[in-house]
Amino acid sequence: MTADGRGVVTSAPVTGGLPQGVSEADASVAGVVILLVEDDLGDAVLVREYLADSDLDARLHDVGTLRQAEDFAGEPECILLDLHLPDGQGLDALRQVLLRWPQAAVVVLTGLNDAATGSAAVAAGAQDYLVKDQVDEAVLARTVRYAVQRKRVQTAERRLSDSRLQADENTRLQRGLLPTPLLSDPTVTVASRYLPGQQRSLLGGDFYDVVQTPDGTLHALIGDVCGNGPDEAALGVGLRYGWRTLTLAGLRKADRMRLLEQVLVAERPHDGMFATACTVGITPGRDEVILLSAGHPAPLIISAEGAHPAPITYGPGLGMAPGRARWRESRITVPAGAGLLLFTDGVIESFADDGTRLGEERFIEIAGHLAGIADPDEYVDALLADIQRVDAGRHSDDTAVLYLRWPTA
């Protein structure tokens, strides 16, 4: 590297490359980009000469002030920082550099009588420190190499820790979104599945629940918060908790929808977020089903004749017309030995063999072909296996399925 004036960033690769016999650890930092922040031109020249004479393959960029360092457009892996600059002194200068380049390994340069400051700098986040009068080419190369490697290890460990924390958070959200049914009727069978989008393992905003109230009525919910991410998942958890609480408190179905919308409006991070939901109420005698839809696809009735959508009156999604929406009940009967399949739109938005969206019609066809499978768990597994087979991993949305079967007279 050459200098053509203090404070001017200039660069040139250190020549010579890696010599024979360099270890894999040395090779791992080959071509490392170093930013030297040093206002003393003599010290800067020494650093350049030491690097040129060492076995470290590096690209050195030279500036004289913190302000000039801020203007550096590259991404240095190592920063050699003098702690006595015209516009920054001691640990304050270090903090500015760490804030600007959190990914870089910082090595501070101190005077012979300032080793205590070097130790304090390491405690404050620097990887190492060098006493200027005790540096030669071997010491400088070794220090830079080890500093970069340590920083890489720390970065990898932090990312792993973040991933574990995210996984723990996903587990907590999953428990909230995908609950254990609250049932006391042993004749009712429930099968549920949740599949996150193929491009990620994180949960989205699909949610469901099943609750039996003391009068014997069986209640079910399935819903989908628009979008994917932690905000949507958290809102889905809140809506499910709210629905279960309102159901156990004995509120009527339309009142529950109205209050759920109030929860959504109060909790959503922005006005554009909304949710769809469908609720099911199966009377104590299991002879009538009461449906309510807030913009959500109608459940499918699965019987020996195949699959067909339950007749339902649709209302607007939750949060689409706050305070003005109205939802009307639809009452149906389900044939003896039949079941009710609730699902989110991730199912019908999967891809078919021809590359187009599966759509509701083809989904109903697949669901009908499998109607002869009596066990709900086996049915749901076969259904999702067929959908995933034709989708071939192209779909990125979440998918939730809830299948209910009960004996009828």
Residue, then its C-alpha position, 0 to 999 in steps of 0.5 A: m500500500t502507498a500513502d499519497g497524503r494523510g487522511v486519504v484512503t489508498s490501497a494495494p494488496v500486499t504482494g507475495g501471496l501465501p508461502q508454501g507450508v502455510s497452515e489451514a488456519d493461516a489460509s482461512v484469513a487469506g486476503v483479509v481486509i485491514l483498515l488502519v486508523e493511525d494519524d502518525l504517518g511514521d507509525a503507519v509506514l511501519v505497519r505497512e512495512y511489517l505487513a509487507d514483510s510478513d507471511l500474512d496475505a492482506r489488503l491494507h487501507d490507511v486513514g488518519t482520522l475517525r471521520q475518514a474511517e467513517d467514509f471508508a466504503g469497504e467492509p474490513e475484517c480487521i481494524l488497527l486502531d490508534l487510541h490517540l487520534p485528532d478526533g477520538q481518544g481512548l475508549d471513546a474512539l474504540r466505541q465509535v469503531l465498534l458501533r460502526w463495524p460490529q463485525a470487524a476484529v479490532v486491535v488497538l495500538t498503544g504506546l509503551n506506557d499505555a498498556a493499561t489502556g490496551s487491557a481496558a480496550v480488550a475488556a470493552g470489546a477489542q480483540d487484542y492490543l499491541v504496544k507499538d514499540q514491541v511490534d514486528e512483522a511476526v507479532l503483527a501478522r500473528t495478532v491480526r490472524y488470531a484476532v480475525q479468527r476469534k471474531r469469526v468464532q464469536t460471530a458464529e457462536r452468537r448466530l448459533s445462540d440467536s438461532r437457538l433463542q429463535a427456536d425456543e421462541n418458535t416452540r413457545l409460539q407453536r404451543g400457543l398456535l397449536p393447542t391440545p383440544l379441550l374435550s371430554d367426549p370420547t366419541v369425538t375424534v380430532a386430527s390436526r396438522y400444521l406445516p410451515g412454509q417450505q422456505r423456512s421453519l418459522l411459524g406463520g399466523d395460522f391457528y386453530d383450537v377445539v373446545q367442548t363447553p359444559d353443555g356438551t357443545l363442541h366448538a372448533l376454530i381455524g384462522d389465518v393472520c395475513g402474512n408470515g412472521p413473528d408479528e403474525a404468529a404472536l397475533g394468531v396466538g392472541l386470537r386463539y387464546g381470546w377465542r378459547t376464553l370467550t367460548l368457555a365464558g359462554l358468549r354467542k358465536a357472533d359476539r365472539m367474532r366481534l370481540l375477536e376483531q376488537v382484539l385484533v385491532a388493538e394488537r395488530p402492529h399496523d392497520g393493514m393486518f387482518a385475519t380470516a376465521c371460521t368457527v364451528g359449533i356442533t350441538p350436544g346431540r351432534d345432529e346440527v352444525i352451526l358455522l360462522s365465517a369471517g372471510h375464511p374458506a368453508p369447511l369440507i364435509i367428508s362422507a362416503e360420497g366424497a367431499h363437498p363444501a359446507p353451505i356457508t354465509y361469508g362475512p368480512g375478514l377480521g379487521m377489514a371493516p372494524g366495527r361495521a362487520r356483521w357475521r351470520e350463522s349457517r346451520i347444516t346437518v352432517p351425514a352419519g359417519a361423515g366428518l368436517l375438514l377445516f383448513t387454511d388457504g395454504v392448502i388451496e394455494s399449493f401448486a398442482d402438477d401443471g405448475t398452476r395453483l391447486g385451487e379449491e376445486r382440485f383440493i376438493e377432488i383430492a379430499g374426496h378420493l381419500a374419503g374412504i379412510a375412516d381414521p382421521d389421523e390417517y386421512v389427514d396424513a394421506l391428504l397432506a402427502d398427496i398435496q405435498r407430492v404434487d406441490a414438489g416443495r414450490h409452496s411457501d405459505d403455512t398450512a393448517v388442517l383440522y379434521l373432526r369426526w363424531p358419531t351421528a344418529 
